[in-house]
Each structure stands twice: as C-alpha cells, then as structure tokens.
Amino acid sequence: MKLVLLRGYNFFYFSTFAMFLSFLPLYFAEKGFSASKIGLILGTGSIVGVFSQPLWGMISDRFKTVKVVLLLLLAASLGLGVWLFSNSYMPAAFVLTAAMYFVLMPADPLTESMNYRLAEKTGVSFGSIRMYGALGYAVASYIIGYVGDHYGMGSFMYMYAAYAAVTFLLCVLLPETPATGKPVALRDMLPFLKDKRTVQFLLLVLLIAIPHRMNDGYVGLYVKSLGGGVGMVGQAWFVMTLAEVAAFALIHRFIKPGRELKVISIASGFYVLRFALSAWWDTPAAVVGLQLFQGLSFVLFYAASIQYLYTLIPEQWKATGQTILAMLLFGISSIISSALGGWLFDWIGGQALYACMAVLSLIGMCCSLFVQGTVNQMKRIRPS
C-alpha cells in the first residue's frame, strides 16, 4: 500500500510539474506577452529557484522532516498556481511566477529524497518508483494539450487545481521520511572546486545545458508559431518524456567507466542534429517528431555527467556534488536560456533561434572533445 501511494504521488506531482514548466509559456503567450517578456518572467523565477532549493533543503534538515515541508510547499503551490493560471496582468504574473519557483521547485529534490529513502526502506529500486513520475509527466502533457485545444486555456486553472489537489492529498497519506543528511562545510569542498578538471567539467555542463533549456522553454512557442495548436505542444512533451523513459531504462549499457566525456561529446552531436533539423524542417509535426532525440541527447548527457562527476568527487560528498550539478543544469542554465532565448525569439524568430541553439551545441561538442583531450593528457602525465 505504501508503494502504491508513493507511485501515485509521483505520477500526480510530476503531472503538476508538467503543467507549470511546459505550458506556462503558452499561457503567457495567449495572454499577449512577448517572448522576451516571458523569458524575463521565467528567468527571474529561475533565479529565485536557485536560492530557494537549498534554503528549503536546510529547513528540512533542521527540523528532520521531509513530509511536513513538502505539505507546506504543495499547499502554497496549489493556491499560487490557481491564482497564476487565472491571471492576465504582467506585474502579477511576474510576482506569482517567482513565488511558484520559490515553493514548487524545491519540492522536486525533496520528492527525490523521499523516493530514494522509501525505496531503500521497502527494498525496491529507485527507478521502479521514479518512472511513475516520468509517466505522469508524459500522460499529463498529452491530456493538457488535448483539453487546451478543445476548451481553451481558461481550462488550465481547473486542471492545475485538480492535479495539485490530488498530489497534496496523496502526500498527506504517505509516511514520514526523516531527513538525515549532514551538511558539508564549504572549506571541505574547496579542493574539489579548485581542481582544473572540475572547473572545466562544470563550465562544459553549463554550456551544453543552455541550448537544452532553451528547447524546454520555447519548444511550445515554436510549435505554436509554426501553426501547431496546444494539443501538438502536449504531443511534443509526450514524445520527449517517453523517449527519456526508454533511454533511462537502457542507458547503463552504453556508458562504461572512463568513457563519460566521449559519451558527452556524442550527446552534444545529437543536440546539434536535433536543433539543426528543427530549424530546417520548420513544420510543427516535424518538430514534435524530433523530440525523440531527447533520449539520445539529454539522457546520454545527463547520465554521463553524473557518472563523470562521481569520478571527481569523494564518496561522502556525492549528494552535495549532485546538488551543484543540478543547479547548473536546471538553475543557472535556465536563467541564461530564458532571458537570452526570449530575446532571440522576438528578434530573429523561432527558426533562427533553433539554428543558434545548434551552433551553441556544436561549440559544446568541440569543448567536450577539448576537455577529453586535456584529461587524457593529464592521465598520461600523472597516471591514476
């Protein structure tokens, strides 16, 4: 029963997440906001998210509870989200989006912590629980797109309220998960952060993540600008998420120890192909189909990055290292991609934006090859 509730919670929590991350830009566009204004709103929200995630993590550690903090965040996001999806004024949208990033985004790492600890306690794999979150994201994307096409974006408020309310109720029924993590002092991390390999790797991750997050933020607006409806946007996210699920199930076969940087280079190459074809085949159906590359680009990049990070950082600091990686992948890169992507979308259009994303990915691929060569040279000079 405990596992059924946890899987159900993941399904609905990530459905709520899909509604906020994937469809909010479309909602703003429908209300007449330009792409650059949408980028400003989302970029500011991302800045808030970068600081709010560790803050709520510390609160959870301080009071030794994950569930109570999650309930607080979910209750706040329910009220704020309903208000946000019924709003059409720029100043209010700006404040409400920042508030949502403050309460909804920190629920993600706390949810992952709860998943991991309850999986350990019940003797099942983390993946067997987390896959229900990915399925929820995919199914919700399709449903939201379909309903949005048939009933208009005024229906978004009701759908968000339904998903968020079920998520909250399921969380109420879940058992408590004590937070037992011990904070790492910054002075202990300094040798890791000063290591040349670490600096090169983190900068490389940031560079490759920027065009990836541009796609996350603007694929919906691009599909719509090409003549697609809200339903096609939902299909794009449905395809993208299912590709992730399939790739994560098989990824362990392709990333061998010591080959992580090579895999990152290959993933960058798939990003180049994905974004270049999106710019060239400028039809909504083609852009939706090209989201299948999510498995060969993002999943390879993400899994190889985590595996390589673990070769650089001591065992006892892996959780902290992964937090740093997540802040780059989903925090700092989002700030840059939201603001820059929105400005470029307004200035040169969606097709040219995707061409720029292909160029950025190509630079990332070249840099990954350079980092790989540097690391190999260091190994020859100083064998491990």
VMD Tcl script that draws the C-alpha trace (Angstrom):
set ca {
  {0.00 0.00 0.00}
  {2.87 2.36 0.87}
  {4.45 1.83 -2.58}
  {1.13 2.32 -4.38}
  {0.68 5.67 -2.65}
  {4.26 6.73 -3.39}
  {3.95 5.81 -7.07}
  {0.62 7.61 -7.27}
  {2.14 10.66 -5.60}
  {5.00 10.71 -8.15}
  {2.54 10.37 -11.04}
  {0.47 13.36 -9.94}
  {3.32 15.51 -8.61}
  {5.18 15.37 -11.92}
  {1.89 15.93 -13.75}
  {1.60 19.19 -11.80}
  {5.22 19.92 -12.66}
  {4.45 19.39 -16.37}
  {1.58 21.84 -16.21}
  {3.77 24.54 -14.68}
  {7.00 24.08 -16.67}
  {5.72 23.05 -20.09}
  {2.51 25.04 -20.52}
  {3.05 28.27 -18.59}
  {4.93 29.93 -21.51}
  {2.00 29.08 -23.82}
  {-0.47 30.51 -21.31}
  {1.51 33.76 -21.13}
  {1.72 33.95 -24.94}
  {-2.06 33.53 -25.16}
  {-2.40 36.49 -22.78}
  {-0.37 38.64 -25.18}
  {3.07 38.55 -23.53}
  {6.02 38.73 -25.94}
  {8.70 36.01 -25.90}
  {11.21 38.41 -24.33}
  {8.76 39.24 -21.51}
  {8.09 35.53 -20.98}
  {11.85 34.98 -20.85}
  {12.23 37.74 -18.27}
  {9.49 36.23 -16.08}
  {10.88 32.68 -16.29}
  {14.49 33.83 -15.88}
  {13.64 35.74 -12.71}
  {11.78 32.70 -11.43}
  {14.84 30.54 -12.13}
  {16.99 32.90 -10.05}
  {14.54 32.50 -7.17}
  {14.62 28.72 -7.64}
  {18.42 28.56 -7.44}
  {18.30 30.07 -3.94}
  {15.07 28.50 -2.69}
  {16.07 24.87 -3.27}
  {19.00 24.80 -0.80}
  {17.01 27.00 1.61}
  {14.12 24.53 1.89}
  {16.59 21.65 1.98}
  {18.24 23.22 5.04}
  {14.82 23.75 6.66}
  {14.04 20.08 6.06}
  {17.36 19.04 7.61}
  {16.94 21.44 10.52}
  {13.53 20.06 11.54}
  {14.30 16.47 10.47}
  {11.21 16.13 8.28}
  {10.60 15.84 4.55}
  {6.85 15.24 4.58}
  {5.84 18.30 6.61}
  {7.97 20.61 4.46}
  {6.55 19.01 1.31}
  {2.98 19.51 2.53}
  {3.70 23.18 3.23}
  {5.21 23.68 -0.24}
  {2.44 21.78 -2.03}
  {-0.32 23.68 -0.23}
  {1.30 27.00 -1.12}
  {1.84 25.97 -4.76}
  {-1.82 24.87 -5.05}
  {-3.10 28.32 -4.08}
  {-0.46 30.26 -6.02}
  {-0.82 28.09 -9.12}
  {-4.59 28.56 -9.35}
  {-4.09 32.31 -8.97}
  {-1.32 32.30 -11.60}
  {-3.38 30.42 -14.21}
  {-6.29 32.83 -13.75}
  {-4.14 35.95 -14.12}
  {-3.52 38.01 -17.26}
  {-1.54 41.01 -15.97}
  {2.22 41.29 -16.38}
  {3.19 42.59 -12.90}
  {1.08 39.97 -11.12}
  {2.39 37.22 -13.45}
  {5.95 38.28 -12.63}
  {5.40 38.08 -8.84}
  {3.29 34.90 -8.91}
  {5.76 33.02 -11.12}
  {8.64 33.95 -8.81}
  {6.56 32.76 -5.85}
  {5.82 29.48 -7.63}
  {9.52 28.91 -8.26}
  {10.07 29.58 -4.56}
  {7.65 26.85 -3.41}
  {7.19 24.34 -6.26}
  {10.77 23.87 -7.48}
  {12.20 22.95 -4.03}
  {9.56 20.21 -3.78}
  {11.39 18.35 -6.56}
  {14.65 17.48 -4.70}
  {12.64 16.76 -1.53}
  {10.43 14.39 -3.53}
  {13.52 12.65 -4.95}
  {14.93 12.34 -1.42}
  {11.66 10.80 -0.21}
  {11.62 8.41 -3.20}
  {15.18 7.26 -2.52}
  {14.72 6.73 1.22}
  {11.38 4.94 0.95}
  {12.73 2.78 -1.88}
  {15.61 1.75 0.40}
  {13.24 1.09 3.30}
  {10.89 -1.09 1.23}
  {13.62 -2.89 -0.71}
  {12.67 -1.80 -4.24}
  {14.69 0.08 -6.85}
  {14.55 3.86 -7.03}
  {13.82 3.62 -10.78}
  {10.71 1.48 -10.22}
  {9.23 4.41 -8.29}
  {10.62 7.35 -10.27}
  {9.40 6.00 -13.61}
  {5.84 6.77 -12.49}
  {6.82 10.43 -12.30}
  {8.04 10.34 -15.91}
  {4.84 8.58 -16.98}
  {2.79 11.19 -15.15}
  {4.64 13.97 -16.96}
  {4.04 12.29 -20.33}
  {0.37 11.48 -19.81}
  {-0.39 14.91 -18.31}
  {1.32 16.66 -21.25}
  {-0.94 14.82 -23.69}
  {-4.12 15.42 -21.65}
  {-3.38 19.10 -21.01}
  {-2.68 19.66 -24.70}
  {-5.90 17.92 -25.74}
  {-8.06 19.76 -23.20}
  {-6.39 23.08 -24.01}
  {-7.15 22.61 -27.71}
  {-10.83 21.78 -27.12}
  {-11.71 24.03 -24.18}
  {-9.17 26.83 -24.35}
  {-6.51 27.93 -21.91}
  {-9.12 29.02 -19.42}
  {-9.25 25.32 -18.54}
  {-5.64 25.40 -17.32}
  {-6.64 26.80 -13.92}
  {-9.04 23.90 -13.29}
  {-6.59 21.25 -14.49}
  {-3.80 22.65 -12.34}
  {-6.10 22.77 -9.30}
  {-7.11 19.12 -9.85}
  {-3.55 17.80 -10.28}
  {-2.17 19.84 -7.35}
  {-5.04 18.88 -5.00}
  {-4.63 15.13 -5.68}
  {-0.86 15.48 -5.18}
  {-1.39 17.15 -1.81}
  {-3.88 14.51 -0.63}
  {-1.57 11.65 -1.62}
  {1.32 13.32 0.22}
  {-0.86 13.52 3.37}
  {-1.25 9.72 3.24}
  {2.47 8.99 2.81}
  {4.65 8.03 5.82}
  {7.18 10.49 7.23}
  {10.70 10.42 5.84}
  {13.27 11.81 8.30}
  {15.94 13.99 6.74}
  {19.27 12.67 7.93}
  {21.72 14.31 5.58}
  {24.72 16.05 7.12}
  {25.74 19.40 5.64}
  {29.14 19.69 4.02}
  {31.32 22.66 5.02}
  {32.42 24.82 2.09}
  {36.06 24.68 3.23}
  {35.97 20.90 2.82}
  {34.75 21.29 -0.77}
  {37.37 23.85 -1.85}
  {39.95 21.33 -3.15}
  {37.24 19.77 -5.35}
  {36.01 23.15 -6.61}
  {39.57 24.37 -7.35}
  {40.52 21.26 -9.32}
  {41.11 22.14 -13.00}
  {39.13 19.11 -14.16}
  {36.16 20.17 -12.02}
  {36.15 23.74 -13.37}
  {36.38 22.56 -16.99}
  {33.65 19.98 -16.49}
  {31.19 22.33 -14.75}
  {31.67 25.01 -17.42}
  {31.14 22.36 -20.10}
  {27.90 21.22 -18.44}
  {26.63 24.80 -18.29}
  {27.45 25.42 -21.97}
  {25.64 22.30 -23.20}
  {22.70 22.83 -20.83}
  {21.88 26.34 -22.13}
  {20.52 25.27 -25.57}
  {18.85 22.25 -23.95}
  {16.95 24.50 -21.55}
  {16.11 26.88 -24.43}
  {14.30 23.99 -26.08}
  {12.46 23.22 -22.84}
  {11.36 26.83 -22.52}
  {10.49 27.67 -26.12}
  {9.55 24.45 -27.95}
  {5.89 25.19 -27.18}
  {6.07 28.74 -28.57}
  {7.99 27.45 -31.62}
  {5.40 24.76 -32.38}
  {2.63 27.34 -31.98}
  {4.44 29.86 -34.22}
  {4.62 27.19 -36.95}
  {0.85 26.70 -36.85}
  {0.52 23.93 -34.27}
  {-2.06 24.02 -31.51}
  {-1.86 23.36 -27.79}
  {-2.52 19.68 -28.50}
  {0.64 19.44 -30.62}
  {2.65 21.05 -27.83}
  {1.31 18.37 -25.49}
  {2.32 15.72 -28.04}
  {5.85 17.17 -28.19}
  {6.25 16.82 -24.42}
  {4.61 13.39 -24.50}
  {7.14 12.16 -27.09}
  {10.02 13.81 -25.24}
  {9.18 12.22 -21.90}
  {8.55 8.73 -23.28}
  {11.91 8.91 -25.08}
  {13.51 9.71 -21.71}
  {11.82 6.75 -20.01}
  {13.02 4.32 -22.70}
  {16.56 5.73 -22.74}
  {16.93 5.69 -18.95}
  {15.92 2.02 -18.95}
  {18.80 1.15 -21.33}
  {21.43 3.77 -20.53}
  {23.54 1.57 -18.22}
  {24.59 -0.50 -21.23}
  {26.18 2.42 -23.07}
  {28.19 4.41 -20.51}
  {31.26 2.48 -19.49}
  {33.63 3.78 -16.77}
  {36.24 6.11 -18.25}
  {34.15 6.82 -21.37}
  {31.90 9.51 -19.90}
  {33.43 12.50 -21.71}
  {33.24 10.65 -25.02}
  {29.53 9.99 -24.38}
  {29.00 13.69 -23.59}
  {30.61 14.55 -26.95}
  {28.26 12.11 -28.71}
  {25.26 13.57 -26.86}
  {26.33 17.07 -27.96}
  {26.44 15.81 -31.54}
  {22.85 14.59 -31.22}
  {21.87 18.02 -29.84}
  {23.43 19.64 -32.93}
  {21.45 17.33 -35.23}
  {18.22 17.75 -33.25}
  {18.26 21.55 -33.21}
  {19.57 21.96 -36.78}
  {16.80 19.73 -38.13}
  {14.24 21.62 -36.01}
  {15.35 24.84 -37.73}
  {15.36 23.24 -41.19}
  {12.18 21.14 -41.06}
  {10.06 24.06 -39.92}
  {6.72 22.28 -39.60}
  {5.02 21.57 -36.24}
  {4.76 17.82 -36.94}
  {8.50 17.61 -37.69}
  {9.42 19.50 -34.51}
  {7.18 17.17 -32.47}
  {8.82 14.09 -34.04}
  {12.34 15.42 -33.45}
  {11.69 15.39 -29.70}
  {12.50 11.67 -29.93}
  {16.12 12.85 -29.87}
  {15.60 13.64 -26.17}
  {16.71 10.10 -25.33}
  {19.91 10.30 -27.40}
  {20.82 13.85 -26.39}
  {19.63 14.72 -22.88}
  {19.67 11.25 -21.30}
  {23.18 10.46 -22.59}
  {24.39 13.89 -21.48}
  {22.72 13.79 -18.05}
  {23.68 10.22 -17.13}
  {27.27 10.60 -18.34}
  {27.62 13.91 -16.47}
  {26.52 12.35 -13.18}
  {28.82 9.36 -13.69}
  {31.80 11.59 -14.52}
  {31.06 13.87 -11.55}
  {31.27 10.83 -9.28}
  {34.83 10.16 -10.52}
  {35.86 13.65 -9.42}
  {34.23 13.97 -6.01}
  {34.79 11.93 -2.83}
  {32.13 9.37 -1.90}
  {30.85 11.26 1.15}
  {30.18 14.42 -0.90}
  {28.30 12.89 -3.83}
  {24.92 14.29 -2.77}
  {26.39 17.79 -2.48}
  {28.13 17.39 -5.84}
  {24.88 16.35 -7.46}
  {23.18 19.41 -6.00}
  {25.84 21.60 -7.65}
  {25.31 19.78 -10.94}
  {21.53 20.22 -10.69}
  {21.92 23.94 -10.01}
  {23.92 24.26 -13.24}
  {21.66 22.02 -15.32}
  {18.29 23.30 -14.15}
  {19.06 26.58 -12.36}
  {21.79 28.81 -13.76}
  {21.35 27.50 -17.32}
  {17.61 28.26 -17.05}
  {18.30 31.85 -16.04}
  {20.52 32.39 -19.10}
  {18.39 30.41 -21.56}
  {15.10 32.03 -20.51}
  {16.32 35.60 -20.89}
  {18.53 35.06 -23.96}
  {16.08 32.70 -25.68}
  {13.11 35.04 -25.26}
  {15.06 38.00 -26.63}
  {16.32 35.98 -29.64}
  {12.83 34.58 -30.32}
  {11.43 38.11 -30.56}
  {14.41 39.47 -32.54}
  {15.14 36.75 -35.11}
  {12.24 34.27 -34.77}
  {11.95 30.66 -33.66}
  {13.61 29.09 -36.71}
  {16.76 31.21 -36.34}
  {16.72 30.61 -32.56}
  {16.96 26.87 -33.18}
  {19.82 27.46 -35.62}
  {21.63 29.38 -32.86}
  {20.96 26.52 -30.45}
  {22.55 24.11 -32.94}
  {25.64 26.35 -33.11}
  {25.86 26.51 -29.29}
  {25.62 22.71 -29.15}
  {28.37 22.43 -31.77}
  {30.60 24.67 -29.62}
  {29.74 22.43 -26.66}
  {30.75 19.34 -28.64}
  {34.09 20.93 -29.58}
  {34.70 21.93 -25.96}
  {33.87 18.42 -24.73}
  {36.44 16.99 -27.15}
  {38.98 19.53 -25.85}
  {38.24 18.61 -22.21}
  {38.51 14.93 -23.11}
  {41.93 15.54 -24.68}
  {43.09 17.55 -21.65}
  {42.00 14.82 -19.21}
  {43.71 12.12 -21.27}
  {46.91 14.17 -21.32}
  {46.77 14.63 -17.54}
  {46.33 10.88 -17.11}
  {49.45 10.21 -19.17}
  {51.45 12.71 -17.14}
  {50.00 11.59 -13.79}
  {48.57 8.07 -14.01}
  {45.73 7.39 -11.56}
}
mol new
graphics top color blue
foreach p $ca { graphics top sphere $p radius 0.5 }
foreach p [lrange $ca 0 end-1] q [lrange $ca 1 end] { graphics top cylinder $p $q radius 0.2 }
display resetview
